């Protein structure tokens, strides 16, 4: 029989209308000071909005994310 260990990391999901307005508070709760906004090309506007809300904590936007990330994109 195959043996393995699985240790999931704690997860927090924040969901609902208007919750993006609380993004800066969530980032602060995590203790993060610099954030990269990730999105797919089609969702770039949302990443730009998130970066605007984060103000100087946002270090940039990467709009090349893809489901089942190709190795070229990950590199």
C-alpha positions in Angstrom: 0.0 0.0 0.0 1.2 3.5 -0.9 2.0 5.7 2.1 2.0 9.5 2.2 1.5 12.5 4.5 -0.7 15.4 3.7 -0.5 18.7 5.6 -2.9 21.2 4.2 -2.1 24.9 4.9 -4.7 27.0 6.7 -7.2 28.5 4.2 -9.3 31.6 4.4 -12.0 32.4 1.9 -13.5 35.9 1.9 -16.6 35.9 -0.4 -19.5 38.3 -1.1 -20.5 41.5 -2.8 -18.2 44.4 -1.9 -15.5 42.2 -0.2 -12.8 43.4 -2.6 -13.0 46.7 -0.8 -11.5 44.9 2.2 -8.5 43.5 0.3 -6.0 45.9 2.0 -7.3 44.8 5.4 -6.9 41.1 4.5 -3.3 41.7 3.2 -2.5 43.5 6.5 -4.0 40.6 8.5 -1.5 38.3 6.7 1.3 40.6 7.6 2.2 41.1 3.9 3.8 44.4 2.9 4.3 43.8 -0.9 1.7 42.1 -3.1 1.8 40.9 -6.8 -1.7 40.8 -8.3 -2.2 37.7 -10.5 -4.9 37.2 -13.1 -5.7 35.6 -16.4 -5.5 37.8 -19.4 -9.3 38.1 -19.5 -9.4 39.2 -15.8 -6.7 41.8 -16.0 -9.0 44.6 -15.1 -9.9 43.0 -11.8 -6.1 42.6 -11.1 -5.7 46.3 -11.9 -8.5 47.2 -9.5 -7.0 45.1 -6.8 -3.6 46.8 -7.3 -5.3 50.2 -7.1 -7.0 49.2 -3.8 -3.6 48.0 -2.4 -1.9 51.3 -3.4 1.8 51.3 -2.6 1.6 47.6 -1.3 1.1 46.4 -4.9 4.4 45.8 -6.7 2.8 44.9 -10.0 0.4 42.9 -12.0 1.0 39.6 -13.8 -1.9 38.9 -16.2 -0.5 35.7 -17.7 -1.9 33.2 -15.3 -3.5 30.1 -16.8 -5.4 27.1 -15.5 -3.1 24.1 -15.3 -0.1 26.5 -15.7 2.2 25.7 -18.6 5.8 25.4 -17.5 6.7 28.4 -19.7 4.3 30.7 -17.7 5.6 29.4 -14.4 9.2 30.1 -15.3 
